[in-house]
Amino acid sequence: MLEKGQGNATCVCSSASRKDANMYPTALTQLARGNPFSAPLFSLQKVEEPQQSLHGQRTRRLAAAATAEEDISCAFGSSKYYALCGFGGILSCGITHTAVVPLDLVKCRLQVDPDKYKSIASGFSVTIREDGVRGLAKGWAPTFIGYSMQGLCKFGLYEVFKVVYGDLLGEENSYLWRTSLYLAASASAEFFADIALAPMEAAKVRIQTKPGYANNLRQCVPKMFAEEGVWAFYKGLVPLWMRQIPYTMMKFSCFERTVELLYKYAVPKPRSECSKSEQLVVTFVAGYIAGVFCAIVSHPADSVVSVLNKESGSTAGQVLKKLGPKGVWKGLVARIIMIGTLTALQWFIYDSVKVYFRMPRPPPPEMPESLKRKLGLTE
């Protein structure tokens, strides 16, 4: 979060230059508010370091979820804070992905065998007819393990990189470039999260899309290793990055900015007056909106990953050529339903963990007082 009044950056200029600067406060304000990706057309220099908290951490914080400053269990940016964020990520990703395994199974089969599984309803019908109701749970173990590890890295490292990059930018630039900050932090976190996810994702897809190959994780892993070695578990890593990094960048940046807009334009009272349950409702709505966009931007790569992990010896380029422009969008409706619900629940669980453990939950960022003075917004 960007604490109001934090940082005492001053603009060193003459009385004449102050007079000129005050002639264009509206243009500068529009530039600051409407330019999240590219650099502002003026440079901001910080004369003094921002204040330090009692725990030695800078109090600048960029986060979208709401907070209650009183009665917190740990300092923002402490080791305990990051550990609990990682634990929240384990619960949010592990539980939600496992809960939607039946839909994920049908989605994968639509992608790899569209002639047999022609629609979502057809996919469920054929699967139940051939494997019974228990067949819909195929791949639950690698899903739970893999996405729990991914959640640990995704959410935990996102919080770390957000603070690290925020410190590098400084308080004022962190506010002006906050969308870029969210994008960079989430992409960095997902890079490592996918390395943790890749082996279990490969096993999951093999179990779900190759009938008779293996019934469970204990059968699948030794068989894959015997056939292709360690490469079997990481051959889908690059297309996994192609799928997950854009997905996560959209997931975090869209969520953070949507929460900011909801509190500003949709919620009828200030965030500070909202109860914890009302704040969590905002979290859920923003998560669902972000999830829809996540599903769209990452679906072509998801189709490639599904086919690649089913077929031995194939490359991402070969699979992409085989699927064609239309084939990569097979199963999109199922994935929008799955990812929208899943992303909303993930943010809801993650924020609930923060509430339960009384963690710092900073409100949406606000323009620093020092920047307001430079833009002529304060006397």
Secondary structure as GFF3:
##gff-version 3
##sequence-region A 1 379
A	DSSP	alpha_helix	15	21	.	.	.	ID=ss1
A	DSSP	alpha_helix	25	34	.	.	.	ID=ss2
A	DSSP	alpha_helix	79	99	.	.	.	ID=ss3
A	DSSP	alpha_helix	101	112	.	.	.	ID=ss4
A	DSSP	alpha_helix	120	131	.	.	.	ID=ss5
A	DSSP	three_ten_helix	133	137	.	.	.	ID=ss6
A	DSSP	alpha_helix	140	169	.	.	.	ID=ss7
A	DSSP	alpha_helix	171	176	.	.	.	ID=ss8
A	DSSP	alpha_helix	178	209	.	.	.	ID=ss9
A	DSSP	alpha_helix	217	228	.	.	.	ID=ss10
A	DSSP	alpha_helix	231	234	.	.	.	ID=ss11
A	DSSP	alpha_helix	237	261	.	.	.	ID=ss12
A	DSSP	pi_helix	262	266	.	.	.	ID=ss13
A	DSSP	three_ten_helix	271	273	.	.	.	ID=ss14
A	DSSP	alpha_helix	276	310	.	.	.	ID=ss15
A	DSSP	alpha_helix	316	327	.	.	.	ID=ss16
A	DSSP	alpha_helix	332	356	.	.	.	ID=ss17
A	DSSP	alpha_helix	369	374	.	.	.	ID=ss18
###
